Amino acid sequence: MRVLITGSSGQIGTNLALRLLADGHSVFGVDRRVNPWTNRIPTLLQDLAAPQRDFAGGIGGAPYPPCDIVVHLAANAKVHELVEQPHRALENITITFNVLEYCRANNVPLIFSSSREVYGDIHRYITEEQQADFSFTESPYSASKISGEALIYSYARCYGLRYLVFRFSNVYGRYDNDIERMERVIPLFIRRISRAEPVTVYGKEKVLDFTYVDDCVEGVVRGMERLVDGQVENRTINLAYGQGNTLVRMAELVGESLGVTPTIHALPTKRPGEVSYYVADIALARELLHYVPQTPLDKGIAQAVAWSQTWRGHDER
């Protein structure tokens, strides 16, 4: 396959691109920043949030090589940051529109990275894909993902776009330690606990579905193959581990992997916009993709800690 990946310098994009290259596929990345972990991914530096008009050969006149599929991962993430800076949610919508117009102009199928955030704060504990109720929207970030999904569904109906939407959940693992750029909870906790610094949990009873990055990438690759071959298309699929854990338990596992007892300050309430409960229903991923995640949280945290400790900035270059 010839694969175009937007957001190729992020955690999922980097892991996905390296997996595809190892499998013998052709990869071309688009991102607005240089990849901090590897130079093995051919990448065009471009801000996809800029207004665009000409999409035939690329976006904004930038030349893209021919591709068989687009994997659209580019987005401003981190829920709490977009609560504070909601204009970045609007950028997410613009980015998705621009990518959709490229796919429309070139008749290319699309994989879209949505989020468990579209379900909102699920006090009903319903996560089957068709049961998302957008009146439960919690944050500008979740609204931007809902908007992206809505645009995709409309392009499928109006222009024949072939797509798969994946709703990811708390992906972690290799290539996620650039927390100066974007503060993510697991690498943040690994860093602070390794330095004997306290960590703060916002929402003592918060339960989330943590997904190790290799499981996420395996699901995406299976979806790509089936979409290109025409076996599965125009479906929205949860992609997660399928088991819930509290943030307190996650912090304890980080401490166990580091051989220390962490100091955990567990506050009773979550921050604005954040979800307090999510465990994915992954039955559809199992059915359509034969997806079987392999990495429970205790194993994944141990691997994430080991990678974080050994990383020196040149190992994969």
N, C-alpha and C positions, 0 to 999 in steps of 0.2 A: 504493500500500500504506500501511496504518497500522502503524507499526513501534514496538514497545517495546524499548528497548535498556537492559539492565542493565550497569553499568560504563561509562556514557556519558561520564564525565569522564576516562577513560583514553585512551591513545594510539590504540588501534584504534577504540574507541567514538567518539572525537571525529572522526577521519577518516571513519568510516563514516557517522555522523550528518550531517556536512556534505555528504558525497556524496549521501546520500539526499534531503536538503533541496534540493540543487541540481537533482536529478532530478525534483522535484515531489512527493515522498512526504511523508507526515505522520510526524513523529518525536516520541516522548516518552521521555525518559531517566530512569533511576533510578540514583542513586549516593549514597555517603555523604559526598562532598566536592564543593565547588563546582568547576566546570570552570575550570582556570587559564588557558585559552587563548581561550575564546570564550563569549559569552553568547547565542549564537544557538540553542542547543539547549534547549527547554523541559525542565526537570529537577526531579524531586522528590528532595529530600535525605532518604535513608532508609538505615538499616543493615539490609541483607538477611540478615545473620548472626544477628539476634535471633530467638528462638523465636517461631513464628507459629502461629495456629490458623484464622483466618478468611481464606479466599482468594478468595471469590466476586467481590468488586469490586476487589481489589488484594491487598496483603500487609500484615497487621497493621492492617487497617482503613483504610489509605491508599487514596484513590480513584485508580484508573488509568483513562485513557480507553480506549474499545474499541480493540482492535488485531487485525490479521490475522496477525501473527507476532511471536514474542519472539526477540530475539537476546541470548543470555546470555553476556556477557563478564566480568561482575563476579567477581573472585577476588583473594585475596592471592597475589601472584606472587613471583618472585625465589627461586630454588631455595635458595641458601645461607642466606638470611634465614629460610626456613621450617625449615631444619635446626636453626637456633639457637632458633626459636620455633615448635615443632611444633603448638601450639594453633591457630595460624592456618590450618593445613591442615584441622583439624576444622571451622573456620569455613567453609572452601570447600565442604565437604560439606553443611553446613547450608544455605548459600546456595543450592546447587543443588537440594536437597530443596524449599526454599520456592518457588523458581521453578517447579519441576515441579508442585507442588501448585496453583499459580496456573494453569498451563497446563491441568492436569486439570480444574479447576473451570470453566474458561472455554472448553475445547475449542479450544485455540490451538496451532498447531505451533511447534516450537522449533529454533533453531540454537544449538548448544553449542560454546564455544571450548575444545577440549581442547589437548593439547600433544604435541610429539615426545617429551617426557619419559616418556610411557607406555611407550615401547619400551625404556627403561633404557639401560645402557651397552652398545651393540651391537657386540660384538667379532665377531659373525657378519655384520654389515653387511646385515641383512634389515630393510627398512622397508615392505614391502607390508602393507596395512592389516590383513589377516587373520592376520598372522604375529606380532603383538605377544604377547610371553610375559611375563606379569605377575610371574613369579618373578624377573625382572630388575629389579624396582622399586628405584630408587636413592635415593629421598628421600621425606619426607613430602609435598612438593609433588606429585611424580609419583603418589603413592598417592591424593592427593585428586582428581586428574584421572581416575585409573582408577576411583575410587569414583563420581565423577560420571557417567562413561560407563556403569558398571554400573547405576546408578539409572535412567538414560535407557532403556537396553535393557529393563529390567524394566517401566517404565511403558508402553513400546510394546507389550509382550506382554500386560500386565494391563489396560491402560486405553485402548489404541488410540492412544497418542500418536504423532504424526507428527513426525519429527525429521531433522536432519542434524547429524552430529558432524564438526567440522573440527579436525584436529590441526595447529596452527600451529608454526612454527619460527623463532625469533629474529627477530621482526618489528621493523623499525627505520624511522626517517624522521621526518616532521613530528610535532610535539606529543609529544615524548618527552624533553624536556630538564629535567624536574622531578626531578633526581637527588637532591635533598635529601629527597624523599619516598621514592623507590625508586631505588637505584643500579643503572643499566643500563649495560652495557659500552660500547656505541657512543657514546652521549652523554657518558659519563664520559671515554672516550678523547679525544673531540673537545675537551672542556673542558681536560683536562690537557695535551694536546699543543699546543693553541693558546696555553697559558701557559708553554710550554717546560718542563713538568713531566714526569718519567718516568712510564711506565705499566708495570703488572705483568700479565703473562699467566700464568695458572695452568694449566699444561699446554702445554708448547711444541709438542707434536704434535697438540693438540686440533683437530679438524675439525668445523665446524658449517655448517648450511645457513641462510644469512641471507636474509630475505625482506623486500623493500622494501614499505612499508605500502600503496602504491597497488595492488600486485599482490595483496596479502592482501585488501584491500577489494573489488577486482574479483571475486575468487573468492567472497567471502561474498555479494555482491550477486547473482551468478549463481546461487548456491545458494538464496538467498531466493526469487528469482523462480520457480525450478523447483519448490521445495517448496510454495509457495503455489498454483501452478498444477497440482500433482499429477504433474509430469513425473518428478521424482526425490524419493524419500523413503526414510527409514530406512536410511541409508548412512553409513559412517564414511570420511572422505576426508582424505588428506594435502594440506595447502595450504602450499606453500613454493616456493622457486625451483628446487630440484632439482639444485643444484651445491654442492659443499663448498669451504670456504676455512678456513685456519687463522686463529686470532686474531692471530698475528703478521702475516700478510698483511693482515688488516683494519686493524691499527694502522699498517702501512706506507702503506696507501691513504689513511687519515686524514691522515698527514703529507704525502703528495703533494698532497692537495686544499688543505692549508693552506700549502704551499710551504716546509715545514720537514722536517728529518730527526729523527724521533722517537727518544727514548731508551727502549728496550724491555727490560725485565727479564723474560726468559722462564724460568719455573721448570719443572722437569721433571715435576711432578705436579699433578693437578687438586685442587680442594677437595672435601671430603666431599659426596656427593650429586650432584655435577655429572657430566654426560655428556661423554665424551671423543671420541666419533665419532657423527655423524649426517648423512646425506645422504638426502633424502626421495625415495621413489618416488612421482612425481606422475602416473603413467599413468592412475589412476582419475579424478583431477580433469580431466585432458585429455578422457577418454572421456565422462564424465557432464556436465561443465560447459563443455566446450570451452575450458578454462582454459589460457592460454598466457602465463606470466609474461614481463614486458617489461624488467625492470630487473636486470641483473647487478650484482655487488657494486661494481665500480669506478664504474659510473654512479650507483648508489644512494648510495654513500658521498659522492661529490661533491655530490649533491643534498642529503643530510643535513647536510653541512658548510655549504653555502650557506644553507640555511634557518636553521641554528643561528646563523650570523653576522649574519643580517639581522633575526632576531626581536627585537622590542622590547616585546612584551606587549600591543600594541594593534592589530596589523596585521589580525587577523581579526575584530575586534570591531565 
